[in-house]
Amino acid sequence: MKFVHTGDLHIGKIVNGFSMLEDQRHILQQIYELTQEEKADALVIAGDIYDRAIPPAEAVVLLNDFLTDMVRTGIPVFMISGNHDSPERIGFAGKILEQNGIHIAGVYEKRLKQVKVMDGYGEITFVLMPFVKPAAAGAKSSGEAVEHMLSAQVNGKEDKEGKTGAGRKVLITHYFVTDNGREPELSDGETTVHVGGLDNVEASLFADFDYVALGHIHKPQKIGEGEIYYAGAPLAYSFSETGQKKTVNLVELDGNGVASVKRIPLKPLHEMRKIRGRLEELIKPEIVEAADAEDYIRAELTDEEELIDPIGTLRSVYPNIMQIVLTKNEKREETGYTSRLEEKRKSIPELFEGFYEMIRGEKPDEERMKVVKEAAEEAEEMNL
């Protein structure tokens, strides 16, 4: 049996003010075509289907179009909700969709959804474990929640190899999985916060499964010694991901479990790319034409002098420029001009002076400071 493993679609996401919807349509079409070319027997989507709990209408239409195309192929789809999704919305019409081969686990209902399929070697069980907040599973941590859910779904005796139940088993889930405390690699764009390890789930909990299809982390990677994989997001959503090759996993099972896992590269509609140099250099035709000017661009400008409308100048040749950074301010930004605690102790004029210097690369003149001090004193008198 062969199946494609992906996740973290984040349909409807907006990056630096740019809608990623057409980029997502492009990449979903590639995934659809890949299932055909590889004659896949299933498609696995491991959570974060949408970017937010209440997705925009256009995002819902795109997912509908994609799943409709998959239904026409006859290839079953296994899909779970992630931490960005609304479980109820993801699970809407789930029983009707299941009749057409779209198997969805949105809301956790005290037992994990299991779907059994057959191949030439016998039975394979796909176990769908959506992201569940610990309290909803009667637990104090994510690791404990996963333990509770796994123990609730066990319904067979251990076989000779120590695996629960007969046949091969594939788990689909969406958690922050660690290997003996070693955390997966994150990109700067991922804002996951793990307080005291409460969100960590140890890979050893998944020893009963032949393959674990993970979602949640955007960089594709293997966790530990077992067949536990983050497929990663199929698109870059941050400039910290510019060096990552976005892929999906093509997994092949034989009678003994996993026979192979191949990472199949995807081609985005627009690359996320960084450029660096003086403004006048970056807009030269030979520089612009050296790569795709339609890419999503972060421009790091090394000019020391004041620039007039640099974003407009760059946008005239790079229409999809997303970010602009003046490197003369980098040193100030890297050290951070103040901490939150220090901010609370500073006066309004001091805060203004620090902010002005961070943005402009120089201290404000006396006239500006005088105006700010007078405004601050007036506000204090009025108890604002």
FENMORA-V132628 format. One record per residue. N is the residue number from 0. PHI is phi in whole degrees, 0 to 359 (* if undefined). OMEGA is omega as a letter, one per 40 degrees, with the letter a starting at -180 (none if undefined). NEAR is the number of other C-alpha atoms within 12 Angstrom. Layout:
n = (N N)
phi = (PHI PHI)
omega = (OMEGA OMEGA)
near = (NEAR NEAR)
This chain:
n = (0 1 2 3 4 5 6 7 8 9 10 11 12 13 14 15 16 17 18 19 20 21 22 23 24 25 26 27 28 29 30 31 32 33 34 35 36 37 38 39 40 41 42 43 44 45 46 47 48 49 50 51 52 53 54 55 56 57 58 59 60 61 62 63 64 65 66 67 68 69 70 71 72 73 74 75 76 77 78 79 80 81 82 83 84 85 86 87 88 89 90 91 92 93 94 95 96 97 98 99 100 101 102 103 104 105 106 107 108 109 110 111 112 113 114 115 116 117 118 119 120 121 122 123 124 125 126 127 128 129 130 131 132 133 134 135 136 137 138 139 140 141 142 143 144 145 146 147 148 149 150 151 152 153 154 155 156 157 158 159 160 161 162 163 164 165 166 167 168 169 170 171 172 173 174 175 176 177 178 179 180 181 182 183 184 185 186 187 188 189 190 191 192 193 194 195 196 197 198 199 200 201 202 203 204 205 206 207 208 209 210 211 212 213 214 215 216 217 218 219 220 221 222 223 224 225 226 227 228 229 230 231 232 233 234 235 236 237 238 239 240 241 242 243 244 245 246 247 248 249 250 251 252 253 254 255 256 257 258 259 260 261 262 263 264 265 266 267 268 269 270 271 272 273 274 275 276 277 278 279 280 281 282 283 284 285 286 287 288 289 290 291 292 293 294 295 296 297 298 299 300 301 302 303 304 305 306 307 308 309 310 311 312 313 314 315 316 317 318 319 320 321 322 323 324 325 326 327 328 329 330 331 332 333 334 335 336 337 338 339 340 341 342 343 344 345 346 347 348 349 350 351 352 353 354 355 356 357 358 359 360 361 362 363 364 365 366 367 368 369 370 371 372 373 374 375 376 377 378 379 380 381 382 383)
phi = (* 237 218 261 245 219 178 52 290 52 299 94 293 243 243 51 86 258 290 264 299 291 297 290 300 298 285 294 297 296 296 302 295 296 299 284 297 271 52 293 265 194 236 247 238 265 88 50 295 257 273 214 299 249 285 294 303 296 291 297 297 297 297 301 299 295 293 298 298 293 300 297 283 82 275 294 242 246 220 234 275 249 290 276 269 272 305 294 289 296 276 302 60 301 291 290 296 300 294 251 88 256 259 238 244 260 273 282 242 73 220 284 290 233 233 258 231 242 229 294 258 130 268 235 252 266 253 256 245 291 294 228 294 311 300 291 253 67 229 256 214 295 299 293 298 297 301 299 294 292 292 290 266 291 219 215 280 291 276 297 270 86 268 288 81 270 80 269 226 240 256 244 208 215 217 271 261 244 244 52 89 282 275 291 283 248 263 298 284 267 255 295 245 240 271 60 77 294 269 285 235 284 301 299 294 257 298 283 255 285 213 242 264 260 235 125 256 275 267 296 192 261 248 70 271 279 270 240 226 270 287 83 288 283 228 281 242 206 290 286 260 297 272 274 271 279 217 239 267 254 252 241 253 243 293 260 131 280 270 198 228 245 268 259 291 247 249 286 294 226 285 263 222 255 234 217 154 286 305 296 285 292 261 292 307 294 282 298 278 289 215 285 293 277 300 281 244 247 258 253 267 263 300 269 279 294 248 261 49 297 294 294 297 292 295 294 243 241 298 253 294 256 222 225 232 268 292 294 264 299 300 295 289 294 283 77 287 194 265 299 294 296 303 295 273 276 281 301 300 294 296 298 299 294 296 299 293 295 280 264 80 205 283 291 285 299 297 296 296 298 297 295 297 296 295 294 295 296 295 294 297 271 60 276)
omega = (i i i a i i i i a a a a i a i i a i a a a i i i i a i i i i i a i i i a a a a i i i a i a i a i i i i a i a i a a i i i a i i i a a i i a i a a a i i i i a i i i a i a i a a a i a a i a a i a a i i i i a a i i i i a i i a i i i a i a i a a a a i i i a a a i i a i a a a i i a i a i i i i i i a a i a i a i a i i i i a a i i a i a i a a i i i a a a i a a i a i i a i i i i a a a a a i a a i i a i a i a a a i a a a a i i i a a i i a a i i a i a i a a i a a i i a i a i i i a i i a a a a i a a i i i a i i i a a a a i i i a i a a i a a i i i i a i i a i i a a i a a i a a i a a a i a a i i i a i a i a a a i a i a i i i a i i i a i i i a a i a a i a i a i i a a i a a a a a i i a a i i a a a i i i i i i a i i a a i a a a i i i i a a i a i i a a i i a i i i a i a a i none)
near = (31 33 40 42 49 55 47 49 49 48 43 35 32 24 26 20 14 21 23 34 31 22 34 37 31 24 33 39 26 28 41 35 22 33 33 23 17 24 21 29 32 42 45 49 49 53 49 41 51 40 34 28 25 22 26 20 15 21 30 26 18 30 29 22 18 30 34 21 25 33 24 17 25 22 31 34 42 49 53 54 47 45 35 37 35 28 33 21 24 38 30 22 17 25 17 13 24 22 15 23 29 36 40 46 47 38 31 36 20 21 22 34 35 27 29 22 25 21 20 13 15 19 23 34 30 37 38 43 49 52 43 41 29 26 17 22 29 20 19 20 27 36 34 26 32 44 28 27 34 31 20 20 23 21 15 14 13 14 13 10 16 14 21 24 21 24 32 34 36 42 43 47 54 47 48 38 40 33 24 17 20 17 24 33 25 25 24 17 20 24 13 23 12 18 10 10 22 25 31 33 33 31 35 24 28 38 25 31 34 36 42 45 53 51 48 47 45 45 38 38 34 31 32 24 18 22 33 40 46 45 46 45 46 46 46 43 42 33 29 19 28 27 16 27 25 34 34 45 45 35 37 29 33 25 19 21 29 26 18 20 30 24 26 26 24 32 24 31 25 31 32 37 31 29 34 23 23 25 33 21 20 33 28 19 16 14 20 24 15 14 21 24 30 24 30 36 36 32 34 28 30 24 23 17 17 17 20 12 12 28 27 19 21 33 26 19 27 34 23 31 35 33 30 31 30 30 26 25 28 22 16 21 21 12 11 17 26 21 14 11 9 14 18 12 13 18 17 24 25 24 26 28 28 28 24 22 23 27 23 25 24 18 20 23 15 12 11 16 21 18 18 23 21 16 18 21 17 14 13 13 10 9 8 9)
